[in-house]
Amino acid sequence: MSGDVRSDATSTGSPVAAELAVDAAGLRKVYGPTVALAGADFQVLAGEIHGLLGENGAGKSTLVRLLAGVERPDGGELRFFGEPASGGPSERRKAGLAFIHQDLGLFAEFSVADNIALSSGFRRRGKIIDERATISRATETVERIGFDCDVTKPAGMLPLADQTLVAVCRALAEGAQLIVLDEPTAYLEARQVRKVFDLLSGLRADGVACVLISHRSEDVLRVCDRVTVLRDGRTVARREARELSEVKLIRLITGRADASDSAPRRPPAPAGRPVRLMVDTLRGAGFGPVSFSVHEGEVLGLCGLADAGQFAVGRALVGDVSTSGGRLAVDGTGFSPNGVRDALRAGIGFIPANRTADGLAGALTAAENMLMSPPGRWWQPLRGKKDDETCRRLLDTFRVAPPAPDREVSTFSGGNQQKILLAKWLGFDRRLVILNEPSAGVDVGAKADIHKQIRADCENNGTAALVISTDFQEIVDLCDRALVMRRGVVVGELGSAELHPEVLTEMAYGGMV
């Protein structure tokens, strides 16, 4: 095992001797015949931001579970701040470790102060909770990181970026000196991402070690001091972030010389295709009037900042939220959904942005999830062998690993869960699919697979796809054309040849293009 102090380089490039917040050597973890970690090494310095990268299934989640004490390694050594790791999650928290997952674990109806106190403890006056002291302590914590927040406000009313900051404040109130953040920017737009990164920089200055797990390679290079890359359960690279370009980093992650995080641009859809979906002056809470059409075989992007209204439009199209005016038509026939079941009957599929909470049933198998919303009559019984063959074909088509229809969805990696969700909707004949953030939180390889399958379904089956996203690069990579929304209305339209992230960003922020 290496020593407790290591000479390394900070983000400024000056060599310093820094304490190791994490020192893992030769970690192994085996689940039956599957080797999840095959001797991985991972070192994080105190007061640095360290990126942990790898494709889905590379071993990142397993490594985090070992760090958190949720599971024990089958081999190797693990130390925190020079001391051998011991105990489970509660002992790790007492040792100054905190783990912030994508779902954040906040209670939406509780105030910010109460969410912080639920972990660090409520201030009391005798046996009675001292509300004033609890609020005062929470205020001190948010001010420590320069977070302007009314701590008496319910956490669920805050923007997503601010909810992430609340989760960090909760960790700091517990005395965390090592914070692991899993995809904290997956569902954030550009200005919110900057807010989170400013926070991480402040924590680094205070000597707090931060581990950033992200599939957004550009984000990692922007904020991290060093990066560690896992592949097939092994550490394949540990580099200074300043030495890497995005292309070099992606090559390290995938192991392929020609790796790219973007799929090949597809040519414009042939003109004259019939209109699959027509939206005419649609209005609802937070948007409108909105008018556009999606043609057979076309991939149309509907994008903007997180609060621009595009997600509300998508929900209105499937009857998940009510509208106050406007008309819809599918294949020329008027369509007025009173609920999601009406959308299903019309041949419309809907992939929500949050696959864990709204898209998949984690305790059910891959097969049960894929057959949950059949395109035919809902009362038709399962057909045994035929359905099993269908599920295996879909798992193979969408390159789900492992291709196990009877395996619980919760046991698949995030990228493979997203592929299962896509198979549920694209694997059957649909007239239209509405895809919210279709590749959020997945690795570069899975992202390319997802884009390829969406395009193939539209080209081969005539499916129309409406891609709703805050990820402008995804819109550029995937769509034939794009509509940009701002403050609830469409402010511009760009064809395939005009699509560039910078142009979309400028339009979304209200700039003149």
Buried (B, 14 or more C-beta within 10 A) or exposed (E): EEEEEBEBBBBEEEEEEBBBBBBBBBBBBBEEEEBBBBBBBBBBBBBBBBBBBBBBBBBBBBBBBBBBBEBEBBEBBBBBBEEEBEEEEEEBBEBBBBBBBBEBEBEEEBBBBBBBBBBBEBBEEEEEBBBEBBBBBBBEBBEBBEBEBEBEBBBEEBBBBBBBBBBBBBBBBBEBBBBBBBBBBBBBBBEBBBBBBBBBEBBBEEEBBBBBBBBBBEBBBEBBBBBBBBBBBBBBBBBBBEEBEEEBBBBBBBEEEEBBBBBEBBEEBEEEBEBBBBBBEBBBBBBBBBBBBBBBBBBBBBBBBBBBBBBBBBBBBBBBBEBEEBBBBBBEEEBEBEEBEBBBEBBBBBBBBBBBEEBBEBEBBBBBBBBEBBBEEEEEEEEEEEBBEBBBEBBEBBBBBEBBBEBBBEBBBBBBBBBBBBBBBBBBEBBBBBBBBBBBBBBBBBBBBBBBBBBEBBBEBBBBBBBBBBBBBBBBBBBBBBBBBBEBBBBBBBEBEBBBBEBBBBBBEEEEE
